[in-house]
Structures are given as structure tokens and as C-alpha cells.
Amino acid sequence: MKDFLQYLAFRFLETIVMALPYRLRVPTFGWILSRVIGPLTRVDRRIRANLALIYPDMPEAEIQRLIHAVPDNFGRSLIETYSGDAFIRRAAKSALRGEGFAALEKAQREGRGVILISGHFGNYDVLRAYLRARGHSVGALYRPFPNRRFNRRYSAKLGAISGPLFPRGRRGLSEMIKHVRDGGIIGMLIDQHMQHGAHLKFMGHTALTATSAADMALKYDAVLLPFYGRRMPDGMSFELTIEAPIAHTTPEAMTQALNDSLEVQVRAHPEQWLWVSRRWGRLKKSR
């Protein structure tokens, strides 16, 4: 019943916001998550705890800015995903930087798989929409939500941007491996705390990190590319960066290189990373 009521509440909110024009819809939903839902769910506690670990001397004014900016970016990203074609058209116009796009196209011509890696930064679905507009189908590995009703709708919206989708789990992993082995493109996020992950560094602290992307790249000779869909100051458009391929060495070294790449982006634009996550496991209460 709790899940059902939460789903109804979200569907009611979604229906109202989706009735707005796209240029109003995106900032409105960002504001709702930042100024209404965020305070109600006390996400500020988690943000403060993570910031206290990484930036112990951060001024209170900057902490307050991030407490509002982080859920705002997440809210914008969520409603963009729900906006389907309107979001795809916007994302397809993104400015492109980096050496990775040429490497991606070369790998596809050669029949090699491509593994695209990012984090909960900016809007990570921008690349999938951008590549779809250029004739590339991009699969995605995602973690299903516990609320089954919400998950069914969310996964349908993800699939509308590009597919196929691979839910975390034995079956999803098996299908994803086959997709990469057959020369397909897959997108994954690397900044989640994994209980049995490798003890690597992120933002100067140990962060348990899955090496599965690097493992697949080595086993199936796939190209491993870091990418980022950075939100621009207007809050609506994006700069898409696809970095040069990560050299094939060892799973740990390759995954550390991915962590280092994401760290550069987070330090430059901290308001666009999801500081709500338990990236470093459970932390003590913030100051």
C-alpha cells in the first residue's frame, strides 16, 4: 500500500508537470525536488555528510548552494528522461567534445563492442539520445527501483530514449555481455558503492568500485570510453564529452582511471553530481 500511494503521488505530480511546455517543465520539476521534496526527505543530511568527508573546510554558504543545486539537477534529469522526444531533440543538439566519438565510430565499423562509462553527473542519458539521433542503438545497465509500479514506468521511459535495457541481476548481466560480445554499445554508471568491489580511490578516499566494465572490455576486446553530459548554465542544454579510450591494462588500473576521470568532472562542477549517494559507504553524522 505504501508503494502504491507513493506511485500515485508521483504520477499525479508527473501529470501536472508534463502538461507544461518543455522550457517550463524542466526547471519547474527541478525546483520541486530542490525546494519541496528535498527538504521533506531530508536529503541535506546525506549531502552534508559526503561534503564533510571530501571538503571538510567548505564554507556554509557553498554547502547550502549544493543542498539546493544537487536535487535541482536530479529533478531536471528525471523529468527530461520522462519527456521522450522533446528531450531527445534537445540532447541531439549538444556540443560535442573529446576524442571518443571517433573511437566509437571506428569500433563500430570494426564490429567491436563499446562500453560507455559515466557517473550520476549532469544528465547521463544525453549521450544515449545523442547517439540514437545519429543511428546508434545504445543499451543501458540500470538498477531497478524497489517500487515495481514506478520501476515499470521508469524503465519504459528509459527504453524510449534508446535500448535495449539490462536490469542488474544474473539475467540482465548475461544479456548485456552477449550484447557487448556481439559488437553492441552499452552505457554504465561506475559511481555506486559495491559491497564486493575493488578498494580503489575516488575523491581522495577509498570507494568500493565494480571492475565489471573493465573486465568485459578486456575479455571481449571492447572499447572503454568515459563520457559526461554536463548541464550548461542555462539549465536546459548540454555539453557532451566523450573522452579518449581507456588503455587495456588490468581491471583495477582501468577502473581507477575511470574513477579519476569522473573525479575531475565532479571537482569542476560539484553541483551536477549526486552527493546523496552512499559512494563511500555509511558515514558518520555530519557536523
Beta strands, then each sheet from edge to edge (+ up, - down):
strand 1: 95-97
strand 2: 114-118
strand 3: 138-142
strand 4: 165-167
strand 5: 185-189
strand 6: 198-202
strand 7: 205-209
strand 8: 223-231
strand 9: 238-242
sheet 1: 1+ 9+ 8- 2- 5- 3- 4-
sheet 2: 6+ 7-
end
